[in-house]
Amino acid sequence: MTDLFDRAQKQEQENRDRDLANQLARRRIETPDQDAAGNRFCLNCGEQIASDRLAAAPDAVRCVPCQSWKENAGRHRHGV
């Protein structure tokens, strides 16, 4: 029984490691556009990302409307 538990625990850790690696890979792909002054621009619409958004989410690569759209589109795609 212990062997079964150990295998399940190992599989769960491998799944977590894989998911984390996938998240990090997606973040590297989504590098924000930034000008010389440090202003960051949305990957979708090209508008400047508001400073209050960046204060709340320093790694943001999209403005609030585009991020909301992306999240909602993902829910529809996954049937949520």
Secondary structure as a PSIPRED ss2 file (coil, helix, strand):
# PSIPRED VFORMAT (PSIPRED V4.0)

   1 M C   1.000  0.000  0.000
   2 T H   0.000  1.000  0.000
   3 D H   0.000  1.000  0.000
   4 L H   0.000  1.000  0.000
   5 F H   0.000  1.000  0.000
   6 D H   0.000  1.000  0.000
   7 R H   0.000  1.000  0.000
   8 A H   0.000  1.000  0.000
   9 Q H   0.000  1.000  0.000
  10 K H   0.000  1.000  0.000
  11 Q H   0.000  1.000  0.000
  12 E H   0.000  1.000  0.000
  13 Q H   0.000  1.000  0.000
  14 E H   0.000  1.000  0.000
  15 N H   0.000  1.000  0.000
  16 R H   0.000  1.000  0.000
  17 D H   0.000  1.000  0.000
  18 R H   0.000  1.000  0.000
  19 D H   0.000  1.000  0.000
  20 L H   0.000  1.000  0.000
  21 A H   0.000  1.000  0.000
  22 N H   0.000  1.000  0.000
  23 Q H   0.000  1.000  0.000
  24 L H   0.000  1.000  0.000
  25 A H   0.000  1.000  0.000
  26 R H   0.000  1.000  0.000
  27 R H   0.000  1.000  0.000
  28 R H   0.000  1.000  0.000
  29 I H   0.000  1.000  0.000
  30 E C   1.000  0.000  0.000
  31 T C   1.000  0.000  0.000
  32 P C   1.000  0.000  0.000
  33 D E   0.000  0.000  1.000
  34 Q E   0.000  0.000  1.000
  35 D C   1.000  0.000  0.000
  36 A C   1.000  0.000  0.000
  37 A C   1.000  0.000  0.000
  38 G C   1.000  0.000  0.000
  39 N C   1.000  0.000  0.000
  40 R E   0.000  0.000  1.000
  41 F E   0.000  0.000  1.000
  42 C C   1.000  0.000  0.000
  43 L C   1.000  0.000  0.000
  44 N C   1.000  0.000  0.000
  45 C C   1.000  0.000  0.000
  46 G C   1.000  0.000  0.000
  47 E C   1.000  0.000  0.000
  48 Q E   0.000  0.000  1.000
  49 I C   1.000  0.000  0.000
  50 A C   1.000  0.000  0.000
  51 S H   0.000  1.000  0.000
  52 D H   0.000  1.000  0.000
  53 R H   0.000  1.000  0.000
  54 L H   0.000  1.000  0.000
  55 A H   0.000  1.000  0.000
  56 A H   0.000  1.000  0.000
  57 A C   1.000  0.000  0.000
  58 P C   1.000  0.000  0.000
  59 D C   1.000  0.000  0.000
  60 A C   1.000  0.000  0.000
  61 V C   1.000  0.000  0.000
  62 R C   1.000  0.000  0.000
  63 C C   1.000  0.000  0.000
  64 V H   0.000  1.000  0.000
  65 P H   0.000  1.000  0.000
  66 C H   0.000  1.000  0.000
  67 Q H   0.000  1.000  0.000
  68 S H   0.000  1.000  0.000
  69 W H   0.000  1.000  0.000
  70 K H   0.000  1.000  0.000
  71 E H   0.000  1.000  0.000
  72 N H   0.000  1.000  0.000
  73 A H   0.000  1.000  0.000
  74 G H   0.000  1.000  0.000
  75 R H   0.000  1.000  0.000
  76 H H   0.000  1.000  0.000
  77 R H   0.000  1.000  0.000
  78 H C   1.000  0.000  0.000
  79 G C   1.000  0.000  0.000
  80 V C   1.000  0.000  0.000
